[in-house]
Amino acid sequence: MKRSLILFSAIAALLLSSASFAQTVPVKKVDGILVTSTGMTVYTFDKDVADSGKSTCNGPCTANWPPVSAKDVKPTPPYSIVTRDDGSAQLAYKGKPLYLFAADKKAGDRNGDNVKDIWHVVKD
């Protein structure tokens, strides 16, 4: 009986600790612009189709446009998760995958806005 109680307690603790791994979305709105929790600007890509569940920026594209990770995130609308070609989870906003721009070096930089007229700061 004592062994069963210890086993039950261990399983309960494990379940509770795994539930705490899930976090809210790692972005927020600041002055009408979507940024990460560290203040880095977030972008969308015109070639991505909203609600398709896919990102079209893969391979070499991600060197300049790293995806916003959704690992261990439990999003609520308007946020969702898309599964990338490599199997990783990427955060999406209103169905569009979210990205950072490698040339943005500090919080508040918006160097990626309107690059090639297909990358855009997420405004609300």
N, C-alpha and C positions, 0 to 999 in steps of 0.2 A: 504494500500500500504506500509506504513512504517513498519507494523508488518511483512509483507511478506519479506521485505528487511532484517529485523533483523533475521528472521528465516532462510533465504537463507544464510546469513553471518555466522550464527552459524553452519549450516550444512557444509558449505565449510571449516570452521575452523576445525571441527571434522574430516572431510575426510583428510585434509592435515596433521593433527596431527597423525592419524592412519597410514598414509603412511610413516611417519618418524620413526615409530616403527621398520619397517623392516630394518635390518642391513646386512652388508656384512658378510661373513663367519668369525667365531671367531678363525681362525687359520691362520698361516703364515709359510713361509719357512725360516729357519735360517740355514745356512751352509749345505743345502741339506736335512735337517730334518724338518718334519712338527711339529710345536709346537702351543700351544694356544697363545692368545695375552699376557698372563702372563709368557710365556716361558716354560710351562709344555709340556713334550714330548707326542706325540700322537701315538697310536698304532692301528694295525689291527689284526684280529683274523682269522687264517687259516680256521676255520670251517664256517665262513661266506662266502656265495657265492656272488661274484660280480654281481651287477645289479639284485639281487633277490628282493630287496626292504625290506629285513628282516635282523634282527640281531638274531644270535643264542645264544648270551650271555644275558640271562634274569634271573630274580629271584636272587638267592644267588650269581651268577656269577658277578653281578654288584657291589657287595661289594668290590671286588678287582679290577674290571675293569669298572669304571663308564663310561657311554656313554657320548660322547661330544654332548651337547645339541644343537639343531638347532631351539629352540624356537625363533620366530620372525625373522628368518633368511631367506633371499631370495638369495639362492646360484646360482652361474653360473658355468657351466662346467669348470673344472672336478669335481666340488662339486655337491652334491645332498642331498636329505633328504630321510631317511627311517622311516617308522612308526613302533615303537617298540610294543611289545605285550601289554604293558600298555597304548598304545595310544599316548605316547610322541614322539616328533620328535628328531631324531638323525642325526647328520651330517655324510655324507659319502664322500669318496674321491675315484674317479674312480670306483664308485659303491660299495665300501666296507665300512661298518660302521666303525666309528672312536671311540676310547676309550682312557681313561687315565688309569694310573696304581696307585692304592692307596699307594703303597710303595714308589713312587716318592714323595719326600717331598719338593724339591725346584726346581726352574727353572734349566733346564739342566740335571737333573737326568734322567737316562735311564735304571733303574733297571728292567723294564719289557721286555727288548729286548731279544728275544729267550726263554722266559719262556716256559718250556715244549715243546720247538721247534714249538710252534703254535701261539705265540704272537710276533709281530715284529714292530719295529720303522718304521714309514712311511718315506721312503727315495725317493727322486726324482732325 
